[in-house]
Amino acid sequence: MKELVLFIAKELVNHPEEVSVTEVEKDGTLTMELRVHPEDMGKVIGKQGKIAKAIRTVVKAASMKENKKVHVEIV
């Protein structure tokens, strides 16, 4: 799951070397904290949050396959 988020984010940004994902598990829910360079924040979020929503949708679909609850937060 972490590799999926990393791959998507690195393809969107200008500074792929500064993309990182941290996994935090709490109460049976896995939270993926996505960190990017400040200049790339808009590219990962997108207009009206459309790209962020798309990333969350893809990750949710992949997590359903593994029967896990996963949330993506952009920090």
N, C-alpha and C positions, 0 to 999 in steps of 0.2 A: 504494500500500500504506500509506504514511504517513497519507494522508487517511482511510483506512478506520479505522485505529487511533484517530486523533484524534476522528473522528465517534463511534465507540462509547464512548470514554472520556468525552467531553464530555456525552453523554446520561446517564451514570451518576452524575456527581459534582455536588456543590453549588457548587464553585468552578471552572467550566469555563474561566475565563480563565487559570488556573494549570496547565492541562494542556499538556504538551509531549512531543514524540516526537523522538528523535535516532536517526538511522540510522548504524550502524557496519558496514562491510563487512570481513570477515576470512575468508580462505581460501575464498572463493566462497560464504560464508554471510552473509546480511544479518541483523543483529541490530537490532531496534527497541527502544530504551530508552524506556519510558513513565514519565513523571514527573508526579505529581499532588500536590495540597495534602495535608499530613500527615493532616488530618481525613478526607479522602476515600479514604485508602489501603484501609480496610476495604470500602468500596463497590466498589472496582475488583477487589479480591481475592475477596470474597464468603465465605460460610460454607464452610469446608473447601476453599477455593480454587476453587470451582465457577465463579464468574464469570471468573476469570483463565483457567481451562481453556477456557471457552467462547470467550473472546476469541482465545486461541491457536488453537483449532480453526477459527474463521472465517478468521483470517489464513492459516493453513496451507492451507485450501481455496482461498482466493484466490491464494495463491502457486503452487499446483499448476497453475493455469491459465496462469501465466507461466513455468513450469518453473524456479522459483527456490526456494532453501532460505531460509526466513525463521523467525527465532525472536523471540519477544516476551518482554522482561524488564521487570518492574515494579521501578523503582528508587526 
